[in-house]
Amino acid sequence: MTNAVAARNKRNKRKGADWEIDFNQGMREEGFDIERLRLAGKDDEGDNVIREDDGYFLVIENKNAKFEPGVFICEMEREAANFAKHRGLDPAKVDGIVVVKRRGKSWRQAFVLTTVERYFELGGEA
């Protein structure tokens, strides 16, 4: 890998981390019980999680990258499952979304992605 490619990758990783932190801090200022999650390689659990008052959790995969909704949703689904598994939680109590940064916009104008199945709580595929 050339030095230019390595430098670009490092900048992009930093931008992604900055976006996660900006989102986390903004949500915390709005009163959400939000926590950043640690990277765990193939066992990653998402970037942030919101603890809800009713014992449910919302795993958030933050993205500051080329818009690839299918790829993002698959990653979120895997990471929400990892979060539940690693904590011995009922997977039905762990939801997930992807929050995608919009170029030139604040965290408040980011896109939120999920599936119809998750949004309307339809359960497994029919």
N, C-alpha and C positions, 0 to 999 in steps of 0.2 A: 504494500500500500504506500502510495507516495505521501510526502509530507503535506501536500495541499489537500489531499483526500482526508487524511487523518485530522487535519485542522478543521475542515468543513464538518466532519462527523462530530467532532468535539463541540463545535459551535451549535450544531443542530441539537445535540443532546442537552446542552445548557439551556437553549431556548425552550425545549420541552419541559425541563425541570422548572424553569422560571414560570412557565404557564401553569404547571401544577400548583406551585406555591401561590401564585396570584389568585387562582381560582379558590384554593383552600382558604386563604386569608379573607377574600371577599365573602365567601359563604359564612365563615366564622363571625365576621363583623355583622352579618345579617341574623345571627343568633343560632345557626345550625351547629349541632354537635358533630364536628367533622374532624377526621384524623387522617394524616398522610400514612400510606402503607409502604413498607419496605419492599425493594425488589427481591425476588426470590427465584430468578431464572425461569425455568420451565414451570415452576410452581408459583409463579407470580400471582398476586391476589388483587390486582388493580392498583390505582394510584391514590385514591382517596376513598374513605368510607364515611357515610353518615349514619350515626346511631339514632334510631327513631324511638319515641317514647313508648311505643307498644311492643318493644322487643325485636323489632325488625331492623334490618340493615340494608343500606343502599350502597352497593359497590360502584365506584365511578372510575371509568377508564378515561383519562384525559388525553386528548390528541391535539398536537400542533404539527400536522403533517399533511401531505397530499390526501385529499378526500377520497377514502376507499371504504365506504360504509359496510360492505359485506365483510371485509377483513376486520374492521373495527368491532363489529357485532360478534363475530366468532371469538375474537380475543376477550371481549367483555364476558361472554357466556362462560368461557373456560375459567377466567379469573374469578368470577362470582362463585362458581362451583368450588374452586380451590379455597376461597375464603371460608365457605361453609364447612368444607371437609376438614380443614386444618383446625377449626375451632369446635368441631363436633356439633355444629348447628344443623337444624332441619333446613334443607335447601329451600323450602317454601318460605322461610323467614328471611331469605337473602335475595334481594332484587338487584338488578344491574342496569346501568345506562352508560352511554358513551357521551362525553361532552367534548365537542370539537371546536377549537378556536377559530374564529373568523378573522381573517387578515384585516388589520386596521381597526378592529372593534374591541371593546372591553369584554371582560369575562361574562358580563351580563347579556351580551348579544351572541354568545356562543350557541352552536347548534346542539340539541339533545337528540340522540338516536337510541332507539330501542326497537323491539319487534311488536307487532300487533298482539301476538301471543302474550308477551310480558305486560304490555300496557293495559290490556283488557282482562288480564289474569285468566287466560283460557286454558292453562295447563299444557300438557304435552301435545305433540302433533296428532291430528285426527286422521 
